[in-house]
Amino acid sequence: MIWRALLLAVSVAVPAATAQQDGGSQPRPVDLVEEEIQVVGKLPGPPLWKVTRGDHVLWILGTPELVPDGLRWQSDSIEQVLARSSEYLTSSSLRVGTTNPVKGVRLLRKYMRTRRIPDQGTLEDLLPEDLYQLFSETRLSYAPKRDGLEELRPSVAAEELFDSAAQSAGLESGRTIGRAIEKRAKKHNVKKVRTDVSERYKDLPLLDSIRVVSAGTEQACLQALLQGLDAQLEAHARLATAWAVGDLASIRAHSGDSATGVCDSFTLALDAEVLSQAVSRVRALWLENVDRALTDNESTFAVLPLGDLLRSDGPLSWLRQRGYEVVEPDEAPPLGTRVF
């Protein structure tokens, strides 16, 4: 969904699904791979895709969605690229907001209402008995102190439960990598170029396109997430570990899909045409920034979600269609080793 960065911005930020801290000794599905997390020796480090236009180059780093807490990764090649780059292009996002405080509050309330089961219903009322039992058991394992899950729509509850399970499994958001990159970019005085499309709410009424999602669709996404939760968390940990050491074979073997992809509640509820138009705006802006950067700068650095770079119809495909040469990480010479 817009590279998983679709945002709502009113006068205050709309809260996204957040992980809750669970106490006690909770199961840790990624214990199996904890020994793989420590990176030692001189290894290639995270892969960089190289996009060229004549003598001008754009280096793209794909970042994992989730990473093990305290993951160490080699950074020399990234440091060297940043040191000689003029600009740093961020991932894309869409911001929908309003400067009117009253409308902003209404927008926020409308968004929050879309997250809850109508008429004060609960998941126990809504779900088949076997699915509710599976949900209850999973919640007890991963989010025993998480309040309010019972009142959330199945797709929203799935997202929230996944976040809690990820935290209890020792996983954190891949945004920690982005913060490390920004710190290095500032060190080298690299200009940050945001790729945000900002629209006024009245010009892009996303929430006005909210539609009723069928109970079957909601229940199917919740069941898929619950049944594959542990495997998905392990897959995220393994992908992040492979990314840290530049293990391209393991990275490419990953599907690139998120466990919550089928339960993206906002995407499920939005009218497909409205969402497609929003995605097209964001994509156009990112490509516009790339075109300008490859014209003006000898070297540019960019960050995108790793899952998108692994897609056959993702950003790398768009760049090839525009006539740029895209060099895969194993086709480009290594640039060095350093540990973040």
Helices and strands as residue ranges (DSSP letters): E 6-8, G 29-36, E 48-53, E 56-63, E 66-68, H 76-83, E 87-97, H 101-114, G 118-120, H 123-126, H 129-142, G 149-151, H 154-168, E 171-173, H 175-187, E 191-200, G 206-209, H 215-227, H 229-245, H 248-253, G 261-263, H 265-269, H 272-296, E 299-305, H 306-309, H 315-321, E 325-327, G 329-331
